Amino acid sequence: MDFELTPEQRGLRREIIAFARQELGATVAEDDRTGRFPIEDWRRCADFGVLGWPVPTTYGGGGLDPLTTIIALEALGYGCRDNGLVFAIGNHLWGCAVYLLNHGTEEQKNRFLKPLCDGGLIGAHALSEPEAGSDVLSLRTTAVRDGDRYLLNGTKCFISNGPEAGLFVVFARTGDGGGRAQNALSAFLVPADLPGVRKARELGKMGLRTTPMGVVEFDDTPVPAANLIGREGAGYSIFTSTIEWERSFMFAGHVGVMERLLETSVERASTRRQFGRPIGSFQAVAHQIADMKIRLETARLLLYRVGWLKREGRFALLDATIAKIVISEALVQTALAAAEVHGAQGYVTDLAIERELRDALGGPIFAGTSSVQRGVLAELLGLQGALSGEAR
C-alpha cells in the first residue's frame, strides 16, 4: 500500500497551511477569553473554499474526494491556531452539509448547498436534548403532519454552531408518542428564520470557546414537508448511515493539532536548558515526545484508512468508530504531555498550551463519548448478546 500524498495533495496541503497561518486565528486568545465566534475568519474560510471542500462543484463546492478532504482538514487543523473555528467548520460540514449530500433531494441540494458553501448559511446538527444524547431513540421533540407542513415542537441542547446557525438538521419524532421503534424518527431541514425557532441561550464551555454552543427551541414551527430529509420514519437509519462521517472526518483537524503540538514540544525540549543541558536530553522528556510521535502516526493511519474507504464508496462505521476513539484520546494525551514539557509555560494563560489542552478535552465527549463508542465497537464485533446479558 502506498501512503504517499499525490503531488496535487501535497500542493493543496501547503496552500492550506499558508492560508491558515496568515489569515486565521489572529485574535484567538481574546476570542477564547470572551467566547466570541470569529465571523471574519469564517468568511475568509468561505472565500478560500473550506466550507465546500467535500461538496461537488455542481452545487458550488470544491469537489474534493473524501481522502483529499481529510488531508485538507488535517492541514487546516495544523495551520490554524483557533481549534474552535476548525470545530465549527466540522459541525457545519459533517453535521449538516453531509446530510444533504447523502440523503437530500435535488431540490434540497440546489436550495441549500450553495449558501452553505459560500458562507451565506452556517449549518448545525440539532439532535441532543435534555434527556437524549447518545440514546437517539429517546428523543422527545415531535413533528406532527399538518397538510403540506409539519409542526415542530421541542428543545434541543448542546447544539454546536446553534447561536449562529442559519440552517439546522433536526431530528424529531413522527411516529408513536413514546416508543423506541427505529421508524419513529424523521430528519428535517429547518431554516433558523422560520416562525417558532428560538435560539434560547448560549452555553459557556471549558474549551473550543470560539465555537458557539446553545439551546434551540421549536414552538409550533411550521416546517414545509419539502424539507423532510428522505422519507418519514427514516430518521434513525439516516443518522446511523451518516454518523461515520462525523466520527472520523470531524477529527482530521485533531491530527493536525497533534503535529503542531509535537513540533512545539520538540522546539521547547531542544532550547530549554536545565542542569546545564537541554531538557530533551533527559529520558523522561524524550520518551514523552517519542510517544507523541507514535500517537500522531497511528492516528493519521487510522484517519487516512477511513478516507480511503469512503473514497472507494465502502462502509466504514467500524473503522470510523476506532478512529474516533483513538484520535480523540490521543490528542488529550499529547496535549497533556505538551503541557508537562513546557512546565510553567504550559500552565499559564499567557501562552497557548493550556488552551490547547482545554480544547482537546472535548474530543472524547462530542460525536459520541468514548464509552459509548467502545460499546458500539463491541456490538460491531458481534458482542450484542454478551453485552445485554443474553445467552448465546
N, C-alpha and C positions, 0 to 999 in steps of 0.2 A: 504494500500500500504506500502511496506517495502522499506525504503530508506537506509538501512544499506548496506555498501560495503561487498562483499564476502571476505573471508579470502585471496583469491588469489589477489583480487583487492587491499586490504589493504597492502599486501606484496609488490605488484608492486609499489604502491604509495611510500612506504618507500624507496625502492630501487632507484626510480627515484629522489626523493628529495636528497638522499645521493649523488648520482651521480652528480646532478646539482650543489649542493653546493661545492663539492670537485673538480669538473673538469671544470666547465663553469664559464665564466664571470670574471676571474681574472684581465683582462685588460680592463674591460668595461668602466671605467672613461676616460681613454686615447682614447680608440676606439670611444667613443661618441664624444670627442672633435675633433678628426680627421676625423670622418666618415668612419672609417676602418671596413670592413667586417671581422669578426673573423673566418677565414677559418680553423684554427686549432680546434676551438670549434665545427665547423660544422662537421669536420671529426670525432671528438670524439662522437658527436651525431650519426653519421652514424654507427660507431663501436658499439655503445650501442643499436642500433636498432631503434632509434627515427624516422628516415626518412622512415621507412616502417611499422610503427605500424598498420595502417589500411589495409595494403596490404596482401592478402593471402600468406601463406608460399610457395605455388606453384610458386609464382613469386618473391620469395626472401624476402618477408616481414615478419612481426611478427604475422599476423593473428588475431589481436585484434578485438573484436566486437565493434560496434560504441560506446556503453556506456562506455566500458572499455577504448577505445581510448580517450574519453573525460576526464575520470578520470586521465589518464596518462598525457594528455596535461595540465590539471589543476595543477598536481603535478610539471610538468616542469616549468610552469609559477611561481609557488610558490618558487621553489628551485633555479631557475636561475635568477641572478641579471641583465642579459642582455635581456631586453624586445625586443630589435631589433632582436636578434638571434631567439627568440621564434616566432616573427612575420615572419621572413624569412622562418622558418620551416613551419609555417601555410600556407604561399603562395605556397611553394613547394608542400605541401600535397593537399590543397583544391583548388588551382588554376591550378594545373597541374595533379598530380597523380590521383585524383578522377575522372577526365575526362576519363582517360584511363580505370580505374576500371569500371566505369558505362557505357561507350559508345565505348570503344576501341575494335578492333578485337583481336582474339587470337594472331595473328602475331604481332600486335602492342604492346600488353601486354608483349609478350615474348621478344620483341626487346628493349623496353624502361623501363619497371618497375624495373628490377633488377638493372640497373645502377642508377635509381632514388633512390632505397632503400639503395644501398651501398655507396652513395655519389659520384659516378662517374659522375652523371649528377645533376645539380641544375635546378629545374623547375621554370617556371614563366608563368604568365597569361597575354597575350598581348591582351587586349580588348580596353582600353581607348585610345582616340585620341584627338587631339587639339580641335575638335568640337563635340566630342561624348564621354560621360561618362555614366551617368545614362540612357541617351537616346540611348540605344543599336542600335535601328533600323536606326539611322542616321550615322552609320559607313560609312567611305568613302574608306577604304582600299579595294582593289579589288583582286580577284583571278580568272584569265581567263584560261579556259581549253586549253591546247596545247598538244595534243596527250596523252601520258601517264603521263602528269605532269600538274601542274597549275603554271602560272606566277603570283607571288605575288608582289603587289606594294602598298605602303602606309607608314604612320608614326604612330607609337604607342607611347604614352607618359605616364608618371607617372607609369612606369612598375616596380613594386617591384621585386627585385632579378634580374632585367634586365641586369645590367652591368656584373653580374657573371653567368648568366644563360647559360646552355648548351642545354636546350630544352624549346621552347615556345609553349603554346597552343594559336593559333592565330585565331581570328575571322575576316572574310573578306566577302565582297560582291561578290557573284557568280551569282546573279540574275540581275534584271533590274538596270540600272545605277543610278537612283536617287530615286526610290520609297521606301515606308516604308513597303512593303509586308514582312510578317514574314518568308516566304520561300525564301527570297533573300540572306540570310546569311548562311555561312558554317564555320565549325571549322576544323583547321589543326594542326598537329604536325610538328613543324618546328625546326629542329636542328640548333643551332647557327652557325655551321660551313658551312652551305650551302652558295653558292655564292650569293652575293647581300644582305646578312644580315649585317647591320652595327649598332653597338652599338654607337649611335651618341654622346651622352653626359650623364654625371651623374648629378643628381639633388640633391642639398643640401636640408635638411629638418629641421624643428623645433625639432622634436623628432624622436625616432626609427632610429637614425642615423647609427646604425650598420647594418641595412637592406639597401643594395644598391638600389637606385631607378634611373631610367634613361629613355632616349628616344631611341627607336629602330626603324630603318628604313629598309624597304624592297624595293629593286630595281631590278625588274625582277627576283626575287628569284625563282628558279625552284624547286617547292615542288612536290615530287612524288605523283601521285594520290593515291598510297597506304597509304599515310599519312593523307588522309581525315578521319575525325572522323565521324562515322555514314555515312549518305548519303548526297549528295549535297542538299543544301537548308534546312537542318535540324539544322543549327547552332543556331537559336533562341530557338527552343524547347530544344536543348541540354543544352544551357545556363540556361534557366529558370528551367529546371528539376535538375540542378546540383548546382545552386546558394544557395539552402537551406543549403548545407553542409558548404559553406564558411560563410554564415551569422550566423552560430551558432558555428561550430567547431573551427573557427578562434578565437573565443572569450573565449574558455576554459582557455587559459593562463591568460586572464584578471581576471578570478575568483581567480586563484592562486595569482596574484599580489594583489588583494583586501585583501586576507587573510594575506599576508605578511605585507601590509601597516597597517592593523588593529593591528597586533601583535607589530609592531614597535611603533605605536602610544600609545598603552596601556603601553608599557615599558617606553616611554617618559613621559606620564602623571603620571606614578607611581613614577618616580625618579626625575623629575624636580620639584623643590620647589620654590614657591613664596609666599610672605606674611606669611611665617612660616609653610606652608603646601604644600603637593603635588598638582600640578595644576589639577590633575584628581579629586580632591575633590570639585572643582568648577563646578557648574551645567553646565555652558556654555561649558566646555571642556567635561564633562562626557556625555552630550547629543550628542555631535558630534561623540564621539566614539560609543555610542549606535546606532546611525544612520548608522555608518559604518558596524556594525554587521548585522543590518536589511537588508541593501543593499546586503551584502555578501550572506546571506542565501536565499534571494529572487532570486538573480542571479543564485545561484547554483541549486535551484529547477527548474528554467526555463531551464537551460542548461541540467540538467540530464533528464528532460522530453523529450527534443529533442533527446538525445542519446538513450533513451528507445524506442521512436517511430521509429527511424532509425534501431535499433536492431531488431525490430519487422517487419521491411520491410514496414512501413507505411509512407504515405505522411506527411510532417512536415513543409510545407512552412509557414503556419500561425504561428506556434509555433516558428520557426526559426526567423521569422521577429520580433516577440515580444522579443525574447531573444536578438537579435542583438541590438535593441533599448535600452532595459533596461540595459543590461550588459555594453555596451559601455558608456552610460551616467552615470551609477553608478560608474564606475571606475574613471571618471573625478571628480565626486563629492567626492569620497573617497580620491583621490589624493589631491584635494584642501583642504579637511579637515585635512589631514595628514600634509600638509604644514603649516596650521594655528596652529595645535597642537605643531609643532616643532618650531614655531616662526622664529627667525632669522636663526636658523639652517635649517629650511625648505626652505629658500630663497637663501642661498649661494651655490655656485657651488662646494665647497669642499666636500659636503655631497650628498647623493643620492636622497633626496626627490624631489628637483627641477627637476631632470632628470625624475623621475617617473611621475611627473606632465606633463612635455613636451611630454613624450611618450604616456600618456593617451589621450591627446587631439586629436590624430589621429583617435581614435576608432569611434567617431560619424561620421567620414568622409569616411573612406575606407569601401569597400564592400557594398557601397550604403549609402548615407548620411541619417541621422535620418529623415530629412524632406521627402526624397523620400520613406523611409521605412514606415513612417506613412501613406503616400499616398497608398502604396502597401497594407498595413493592411486594410485601409478603403475599397479598392477595393475588398479584400478578404471577407470583411463583407457585400458585396453587394451594395456598395455605388457608383459604377462606374457612373451611370446616374446622381446622385446628384452632384458628383464632376465635371462632364463635363458640367453641366448646363442643361442637358436634362430633359424633363418632364417624370415622371414615372407614 
